[in-house]
């Protein structure tokens, strides 16, 4: 299991449920195409699972 994951916002949050918008912002993503590296832990995995339809995840 990788110790970091790269999360990329692939779909805009316009029209998304407000809770999902907050989750995406908490992950550190603002614009489509933006990527961030996050630790691969239970909190990150849970947040990514909630917004899986908006992001792409790659293990580093």
URSUL-V991724 format. One record per pair of residues at least 6 apart in sequence whose C-alpha atoms are under 6 Angstrom apart, sorted by the first residue. I is the first residue (numbers start at 0). J is the second residue. Records with the same first field share a line. If there is no record, write none. Layout:
# URSUL-V991724
I = J, J
This chain:
# URSUL-V991724
1 = 58
2 = 38, 39
3 = 37, 38, 39, 59
4 = 36, 37, 39, 57, 58, 59
5 = 35, 36, 56, 57
6 = 34, 35, 55, 56
7 = 33, 34, 54, 55
8 = 31, 32, 33, 54
9 = 31, 32, 53, 54
10 = 31, 53
11 = 31
12 = 20
